[in-house]
């Protein structure tokens, strides 16, 4: 536990050395908006996992936080940035389990040390206040596994709404069935309204906080829905590397649907991707474990002292 705490502190320190400290806010994904609703299981995943919320007909209350990836809580929503969807399932036995998903299908780095190096490469030049592109390119040259996420990040448009984004878990999890079988999966949230982005001109014309307002407008018209897709890994697919995509032809099971019905204040919650329940196990992905450690430190630092 001490090693994990030290790792979390090192990661958070590295980010704050680059982005500055924003009291009371998350270290990354600082700006967000919450909603609540219910997850209705289809039953299709019941043969893959004994997890209670995946069984046929089970309806589970959820809280969701949508966010921008930036550490700056005042950054305009129209800026090019990753987006997040963190979901907490409130299980019938009083416990919870979480899915933390990003708008990118893969992550930038494989190991926590690489993340520290990546953050340092993005540190603004004190003289200009801008990133040193040479440092970033040098990092990408030394870490080719980071290039796919970087390319996708640069190309991704600002979304029309948080409810019009596809979100990916990036990490692999193991689903455990009743016969002792283990099935590697990646989660993917598919928006019921479909994916929709804005052009650069459209994004720059939006109000600074348009995504929160758009979500409120969407909810006023009716539930905002996402289908939970379980992408099934096949033999030979990497399970401990968040930078490695799986082929597009992998089988998919639709585990159920989230229907969000109202805004909610979720800023006090920790959404931890390693918080799993019976029937689900974490993979040995070192970035997955590191995220959990960093979130705990981030939570502690944003509490009033």
GITA-V73027 format. One record per residue. OMEGA is omega in radians with two decimals (none if undefined). D_CENTER is the distance of its C-alpha to the mean C-alpha in Angstrom with 1 decimal. Layout:
# GITA-V73027
omega = {OMEGA	OMEGA}
d_center = {D_CENTER	D_CENTER}
This chain:
# GITA-V73027
omega = {3.12	3.14	3.13	3.12	3.12	3.11	3.13	3.12	-3.13	-3.14	-3.14	3.09	-3.12	3.14	-3.08	3.05	-3.14	-2.99	-3.03	-3.11	3.10	-3.01	3.08	-3.09	3.05	-3.09	2.97	-3.05	-3.02	-3.08	-3.12	3.12	-3.06	3.08	3.06	3.14	-3.10	3.02	3.12	-3.09	3.11	-3.04	-3.11	-3.12	-3.07	3.11	-3.12	-3.02	3.05	-3.13	-2.99	-3.04	3.12	-3.09	-3.01	3.05	-3.13	3.10	-3.00	3.04	3.13	2.94	-3.06	3.00	2.99	-3.04	2.92	-3.05	-3.01	3.01	-3.08	-3.11	-3.13	-3.13	3.12	-3.11	-3.10	3.13	3.04	-3.02	2.97	3.09	-3.11	3.00	-3.14	-3.01	3.08	3.10	3.12	-3.00	-3.05	-3.12	3.12	3.07	3.10	3.02	-2.97	2.89	3.10	-3.00	-3.10	3.11	3.03	3.13	3.11	-3.13	-3.07	-3.00	-3.13	-2.98	3.14	3.12	3.09	3.12	3.10	3.13	3.12	3.13	3.14	3.13	-3.12	-3.11	-3.10	3.02	-3.11	-3.08	-3.05	-3.05	-3.12	3.06	3.05	-3.05	3.14	3.12	3.13	3.14	3.09	3.10	-3.12	3.10	3.14	-3.10	-3.10	3.12	3.14	-2.97	-3.13	3.13	3.13	3.14	-3.14	-3.14	-3.13	-3.06	-3.02	3.10	2.97	-3.09	3.02	-3.11	3.02	-3.13	-3.13	-3.12	2.96	-3.10	-3.05	3.10	-3.03	3.11	3.08	3.03	3.09	2.98	-3.06	-3.11	-3.03	-3.14	3.14	3.10	-3.13	-3.03	3.12	-3.14	2.86	3.12	3.01	3.08	3.12	-3.08	3.14	-3.13	-3.10	-3.12	3.13	3.11	3.13	2.97	3.12	3.13	3.11	-3.12	-3.12	3.13	-3.11	3.00	-3.08	-3.04	-3.01	-3.05	3.06	3.11	3.13	3.11	3.10	3.12	3.13	-3.11	3.11	3.14	-3.12	-3.11	2.99	-2.99	3.01	2.99	3.11	3.11	3.01	3.12	-3.00	3.09	3.12	3.14	-3.12	3.09	3.14	-3.12	-3.11	-3.04	-3.08	3.14	-2.99	3.10	2.96	3.08	-3.07	-3.04	-3.12	3.13	-3.13	3.02	3.09	-3.01	-3.11	-3.06	2.95	3.02	3.12	-3.01	-3.10	3.04	-3.14	3.07	-3.10	-3.02	-3.13	-3.06	2.90	3.01	-2.99	-3.10	3.11	3.09	-3.11	-3.12	3.10	-3.10	3.11	3.06	3.04	2.96	-3.13	3.10	-3.08	3.10	3.09	3.11	-3.12	3.13	3.13	3.14	-3.12	-3.12	3.12	3.11	3.12	3.13	-3.14	-3.08	-3.11	3.06	3.09	-3.12	none}
d_center = {23.8	25.4	23.9	20.3	21.2	22.8	19.8	17.5	20.2	20.7	17.1	17.0	20.6	19.8	17.1	19.6	22.4	21.0	19.4	21.8	21.5	20.5	22.0	20.3	16.8	13.6	14.1	11.1	9.3	12.8	13.5	12.2	13.9	14.0	15.5	17.0	18.4	19.0	17.7	20.8	20.9	22.9	24.3	23.6	21.3	24.1	25.8	22.9	21.9	23.8	20.8	22.3	19.8	20.1	23.9	25.8	26.2	24.2	22.6	20.1	19.3	15.6	14.1	11.1	9.7	9.0	8.9	10.0	9.0	12.6	14.3	17.1	17.0	19.8	18.5	19.4	16.9	18.8	17.9	16.2	12.7	9.1	7.4	4.5	5.4	5.9	9.1	12.1	14.9	18.3	20.4	24.2	25.2	23.7	20.8	17.1	14.2	10.5	7.6	4.0	2.7	3.4	7.2	8.5	9.7	10.4	10.0	13.0	14.7	15.9	17.1	16.8	20.1	18.9	16.0	18.8	20.9	18.3	17.9	21.7	22.2	20.4	22.6	24.7	28.4	30.3	33.0	30.9	27.6	25.9	24.1	26.6	25.9	28.1	26.0	22.8	24.9	26.4	23.1	22.1	25.6	25.4	22.0	22.2	19.1	17.1	18.9	17.0	13.7	16.0	17.9	15.1	13.8	17.4	18.1	15.4	17.1	16.2	15.4	18.2	16.1	12.6	14.2	15.1	11.8	10.7	7.1	6.8	6.0	7.8	9.7	12.8	14.1	17.7	19.1	22.6	25.3	28.5	30.6	28.6	26.9	23.5	21.2	18.3	15.4	12.1	10.4	10.2	10.5	13.5	14.8	18.3	19.6	18.5	16.6	18.4	18.3	20.9	23.3	23.5	26.6	25.0	22.0	24.4	26.5	23.9	24.2	22.0	20.0	20.3	16.8	17.4	20.9	19.9	17.8	20.8	23.1	21.2	21.4	25.0	25.8	24.3	21.3	18.0	17.0	14.5	15.6	13.7	14.7	15.3	16.0	18.8	19.5	23.1	25.4	24.8	21.1	19.3	17.4	16.8	15.7	12.1	14.1	16.2	15.7	17.6	20.4	19.9	22.6	20.9	21.8	19.4	19.9	18.9	18.3	18.5	17.6	15.9	18.3	17.5	20.8	20.7	19.1	18.5	18.2	15.3	15.3	17.1	14.6	12.5	9.4	9.8	8.5	12.2	13.6	15.1	18.3	21.5	21.1	17.8	17.6	15.2	16.2	17.8	15.1	15.9	12.6	11.1	14.0	13.8	10.4	12.1	15.2	13.9	12.3	15.7	17.6	15.6	16.4	20.0	20.5	19.6	22.1	25.6	28.2}
